[in-house]
Amino acid sequence: LCTGDMIEREEDLGLLDAFLGFLDPGVPKLGIYGNWERWAKIEPDRLARVYAGHNGRLLLNEAFAGTHQGRPYAIVGLDDLVRGRPDLERAKADLEPGPNRLLLEHCPAFRDGIPEGSGLTWMLAGHTHGGQVTLFGWAFFRPRGSRRYVEGWYGAPGLPMYVCRGT
């Protein structure tokens, strides 16, 4: 699962292609836009082709449903909150209700606007890079779209979420 900011320039599409090539070709790779892909104006079809070349898919306000060991799941991928247009309702439109619903959104601040009863189980975000700049563990700078979130698990109240530091 790639929660955006995989590249920051269009000429880096080859680097993403190489990175995805290191991963097991049998495992599906799902990605979403981050603010850097949006700032770079990387066209969705070009980014989607890179993911597709590695058993992957770019999720742009849409869901991917499947089963694993007989258990249904769905991964809902949204556009970036800061530079894009995330549309949760559109992404879930064709999704049947059920368990194991993971939301991918680049910016963790999106969590604060998710209504109760959304039908989602968890959320995975990135964007903060562990606080960008920290001093003695205190993140005194966080990019817009982070709010109080820095890294790690965030539970109740709200949708359980993990904020990844990135690679």
C-alpha positions, 0 to 999 in steps of 0.5 A: 500500500502506497499512501502517496508522495512516492515521487515529487517530479514527473521525471521520477516515474522511472524511479517509482517503476524501479521501486515497484519492480523490487516488490513481489510481482504476485502481491497487488500494489495499491497507491494513492496521490499525495500532495507531491504528485499533485504539485508535480501535476503528474497525470493520473493515467501516467501514474496508473500505468506505472502501478499497472505494470507491477500488478498494481492500481492507482485508487483515485476516489475509488475502492478495490474489493477482494477476498483473502483466505475466504474473508472479504475486504475492501481498500478505499483510496482517496485523492490528496486532501491538501492539493486534490479533491478527496471524495469518500462517498464517490469512492464507496459508491459501488462498495457493498457493506461489510467488514475489513474496510481500509481507507487510504488517505495521504493526509491524516487530518482527513480522519477528523471529518469522517462521520460516525457509521462510515462503514470503514474499519481502519485508516492508513495515512502518511504525509507527516514523515514522522513530524518533518522536523523534530527536536527531542521528540517534539514535532514543532513543524507539521505540514498542512493536512497533519493537524495533531497527527505525527506518527503511529497509531491513533485510536478512539475517538474516531476511526482507528488510524496508523500514520506511517513515517514513510520509507 
